[in-house]
Amino acid sequence: KTGWFTHRCIVFVEDTIAPVVELKTVTVEYGKSCEAKDFVKSIQDATETSVLFVNPPDFSEMGSRTVQIAVKDLGDNTVIKSAELIVSAVVTTLNIEVGGKAPTITDFVASGREGKILTDLSKIDYHTLSTNDVIVELDGTQYHVEMNIVDTQPPVLQLHSLESYARYPINPEDFVLSVEDETEVTYS
């Protein structure tokens, strides 16, 4: 509006600014894969974005390689950045069921590979939930593996019926004849 006159205007809003992207190195175990979004540390953009590999990487070959990641926003602005992909012959995390046996080198490395466990596994209590740093050596390189002692099995209970008077409280454990579990069991 200028003075007494009103003018019609058409405003076009365009997104011409490409996303600002920060990527990170990703390590996957041999035989597994990941998605392009796994490489993203942060994205700054005014609109929604999509993340894709420029060329999908070969996860069947061990070692380090550079991958190109394309990040595109709703305004068709695209930025392409490079990141490092490491396909490792050594697992990054190993879960052992509580009460289980100590793992062997074959639990840590891809089949057909030979290596050494440098950590003294006999000092780990396999009857207690814990997280342990295990050092594995493969081809002269040392790898740190997070070994978790986990409890994923429910207790095995043998229960019985109970009769009582209304004024006498009954606790949950009063119904239990026997319980088998590798860890301490609580009742509620």
Secondary structure by P-SEA (a helix, b strand, c coil): ccccbbbbbbbbbbcccccbbbbbbbbbccccccccccccccccccbbbbbbbccccccccbbbbbbbbbbbccccbbbbbbbbbbbcccccbbbbccccccccccccccccbbbbbccccccccccccbbbbbbbbcccbbbbbbccccccccbbbbbbbbbbcccccccccccccccccccccccc
